């Protein structure tokens, strides 16, 4: 079945009825990534997005990043005088605030 990735918008084939042969089954997701994905409203994501989310989770764990330390370009960027929080920050925070953020990492846009 053709699907559109809810995170990046790319088209991909989903074999939900044959999960053993689906592209997503070849990706080893960390337990942290599985916990994160369970909190989202995403239905099905492409393999590229799953790998990228897994890498973000690994980076967060490896760097022991906290919300007290934010890096411009990674956690946020400026749009005029406003600080716009990016997906990385939202994942690092660990929950959705429900405000419809532009870069919501939980599928609430």
Sine and cosine of phi, psi and omega as CSV:
sin_phi,cos_phi,sin_psi,cos_psi,sin_omega,cos_omega
0.00,0.00,0.71,-0.70,0.06,-1.00
-0.98,0.18,0.73,-0.68,0.04,-1.00
-0.74,-0.67,0.27,-0.96,0.10,-1.00
-0.92,-0.38,0.80,-0.60,0.00,-1.00
-0.89,0.46,0.80,-0.60,-0.03,-1.00
-0.96,0.28,-0.21,0.98,-0.01,-1.00
-1.00,-0.08,-0.74,0.67,-0.09,-1.00
-0.93,-0.37,-0.24,0.97,0.04,-1.00
1.00,0.08,0.04,1.00,-0.01,-1.00
-0.99,0.16,0.46,-0.89,0.03,-1.00
-1.00,0.09,0.60,-0.80,0.04,-1.00
-0.43,-0.90,0.30,-0.95,0.04,-1.00
-1.00,-0.03,0.78,-0.63,0.03,-1.00
-0.92,-0.40,0.80,-0.59,0.02,-1.00
-0.94,-0.33,0.87,0.49,-0.07,-1.00
-0.86,0.51,-0.47,0.88,0.02,-1.00
-1.00,0.04,-0.07,1.00,0.02,-1.00
-0.62,-0.78,0.86,0.52,-0.15,-0.99
-0.84,0.55,-0.48,0.88,0.00,-1.00
-0.90,0.43,-0.44,0.90,-0.01,-1.00
-0.96,-0.28,0.08,1.00,0.02,-1.00
-0.97,0.22,0.54,-0.84,-0.01,-1.00
-0.85,0.53,-0.53,0.85,-0.05,-1.00
-0.95,0.32,-0.39,0.92,-0.04,-1.00
-0.95,0.32,-0.28,0.96,-0.01,-1.00
-1.00,0.08,-0.08,1.00,-0.04,-1.00
-0.99,-0.11,0.83,-0.56,0.04,-1.00
-0.99,0.12,0.97,-0.23,0.01,-1.00
-1.00,0.02,0.67,-0.74,0.05,-1.00
-0.94,0.34,0.31,-0.95,0.04,-1.00
-0.89,0.45,-0.56,0.83,0.04,-1.00
-0.90,0.43,-0.63,0.78,0.03,-1.00
-0.92,0.40,-0.65,0.76,0.02,-1.00
-0.90,0.44,-0.65,0.76,0.04,-1.00
-0.90,0.44,-0.71,0.71,0.03,-1.00
-0.86,0.51,-0.76,0.65,-0.04,-1.00
-0.88,0.48,-0.53,0.85,0.03,-1.00
-0.92,0.40,-0.39,0.92,0.00,-1.00
-1.00,0.08,-0.20,0.98,-0.09,-1.00
-1.00,-0.01,0.17,-0.99,0.10,-1.00
-0.99,-0.16,0.17,0.99,-0.01,-1.00
-0.92,0.38,0.66,-0.75,0.07,-1.00
-1.00,0.06,-0.91,0.42,-0.06,-1.00
-0.61,-0.79,0.71,-0.70,-0.01,-1.00
-0.88,-0.47,0.47,-0.88,0.03,-1.00
-0.94,0.34,0.29,-0.96,-0.02,-1.00
-0.86,0.50,-0.63,0.78,-0.01,-1.00
-0.88,0.48,-0.69,0.72,0.00,-1.00
-0.92,0.38,-0.63,0.78,0.04,-1.00
-0.88,0.47,-0.68,0.73,0.02,-1.00
-0.91,0.41,-0.66,0.75,0.00,-1.00
-0.90,0.43,-0.69,0.73,0.03,-1.00
-0.89,0.46,-0.66,0.76,0.04,-1.00
-0.88,0.48,-0.65,0.76,0.02,-1.00
-0.92,0.39,-0.63,0.78,0.05,-1.00
-0.87,0.49,-0.72,0.70,0.01,-1.00
-0.87,0.49,-0.69,0.73,0.02,-1.00
-0.88,0.47,-0.66,0.75,0.00,-1.00
-0.90,0.43,-0.69,0.73,0.01,-1.00
-0.87,0.49,-0.70,0.72,0.01,-1.00
-0.92,0.39,-0.70,0.72,-0.06,-1.00
-0.91,0.42,-0.67,0.74,-0.07,-1.00
-1.00,0.08,-0.15,0.99,-0.07,-1.00
0.75,0.66,0.72,0.70,-0.05,-1.00
-0.94,0.35,0.55,-0.83,0.05,-1.00
-0.84,-0.55,0.25,-0.97,0.02,-1.00
-0.94,0.33,-0.29,0.96,0.03,-1.00
-0.95,0.32,-0.45,0.89,-0.02,-1.00
-0.94,-0.35,0.93,-0.37,0.03,-1.00
-0.88,-0.48,0.65,-0.76,-0.05,-1.00
-0.93,-0.37,0.83,-0.56,0.04,-1.00
-0.88,0.47,0.71,-0.70,-0.04,-1.00
1.00,-0.09,-0.51,0.86,0.03,-1.00
-0.99,-0.17,-0.81,0.59,-0.01,-1.00
-1.00,0.01,-0.52,0.85,-0.10,-0.99
-0.37,-0.93,0.19,-0.98,0.18,-0.98
-0.59,-0.80,0.27,-0.96,0.01,-1.00
-0.99,-0.14,0.69,-0.72,0.15,-0.99
-0.83,-0.55,0.99,-0.13,-0.16,-0.99
0.91,0.42,-0.73,-0.68,0.00,-1.00
-1.00,0.09,-0.02,1.00,-0.10,-0.99
-0.99,-0.14,0.63,-0.77,0.09,-1.00
-1.00,-0.03,0.86,-0.52,-0.01,-1.00
-0.96,-0.27,0.87,-0.49,-0.05,-1.00
-0.98,0.20,0.70,-0.72,-0.04,-1.00
-1.00,-0.09,0.14,-0.99,-0.02,-1.00
-0.81,0.58,-0.67,0.74,-0.02,-1.00
-0.83,0.56,-0.72,0.70,0.02,-1.00
-0.87,0.49,-0.70,0.71,-0.04,-1.00
-0.90,0.44,-0.65,0.76,0.04,-1.00
-0.91,0.40,-0.69,0.73,-0.01,-1.00
-0.88,0.47,-0.61,0.79,0.01,-1.00
-0.90,0.44,-0.59,0.80,0.12,-0.99
1.00,-0.08,0.06,1.00,0.04,-1.00
-0.34,-0.94,0.28,-0.96,0.05,-1.00
-1.00,-0.08,0.72,-0.69,0.01,-1.00
-0.99,0.11,-0.21,0.98,0.04,-1.00
0.98,0.20,0.25,0.97,-0.05,-1.00
-1.00,-0.03,0.05,1.00,-0.02,-1.00
0.94,0.35,0.64,0.77,-0.04,-1.00
-0.84,0.54,0.56,-0.83,-0.02,-1.00
-0.83,0.55,-0.64,0.77,-0.05,-1.00
-0.93,-0.37,0.62,0.79,-0.02,-1.00
-0.82,0.57,0.76,-0.65,0.00,-1.00
-1.00,-0.03,0.09,1.00,-0.08,-1.00
-0.89,-0.45,0.21,0.98,0.06,-1.00
0.97,0.23,0.36,0.93,-0.04,-1.00
-0.97,-0.24,0.74,0.67,0.01,-1.00
-0.96,-0.28,0.00,0.00,0.00,0.00
